[in-house]
C-alpha cells in the first residue's frame, strides 16, 4: 500500500481486481474507456514524468500506456484473479518507459550503488510510520531529486524495484541503494523535528 496516496484517488480504485474492472471496460464503450483514463491518468503521468523529467515526453508515454493497455484488452483479459488494476496498468507504463529509454537514453546508470559506503545501512526505516504524515511529506520534499524520484515511485506510486529501475533507467541495485538512502535521509530529517 502506498505511503502517500495520490490526492484525487481513493485507494479502492487502484486496489480493485483487474479482472472485474477490465471485463466491464472491455464490454463498455468510449465512455467507459474515457472514465478509466480519467481515474488513472494522474498516476500514469506521474510515473512517466518522474521517468522522463519532461512534460511533453511524459504526455507521450502516458498516451502510449493507455493505447497499449486498451490494445491488450482487445486480445485477452488477465488470468490472475488477485491482480489489481494498478498492477495491471503499471506494467504498461513501465513498458512505455522502457521503450522511451531505449529511444532517448543511454544505458542504465549503475554508479554508487553500495549503501554501506555512506553509513546508511545501519538506519531504521520503520520509525517513519510512527511519525506524522506532514512531517514525512516535508522530509520527502527535502530529498535530492534522484532520491525523491525513487522514493515516490516506490512509496507513492507503488512500483516494485524492477519497475523503478526501468522507469529511472538505472540498475536495480542502484535503485535499491537510492531508495535506502532516501529512507535514511527521511528518518534523519524526522529525528531533527
Secondary structure, 3 states (H helix, E strand, C coil): CCCCCCCCCCHHHHHCEHHHHHHHHHHCCHHHHHHHHHHHHHHHHHHHHHHHCCHHHHHHHHHHHHHHHHHHHHHCCCCCCCCEHHHHHHHHHHHHHHHHHHHHCCCCECCCCCHHHHCHHHCCCCHHHHCCHHHHHHHHHCCCHHHHHHHHHHHHCCCCHHHHHHHHCECHHHHHHHHHHHHHHHHHHHHHC
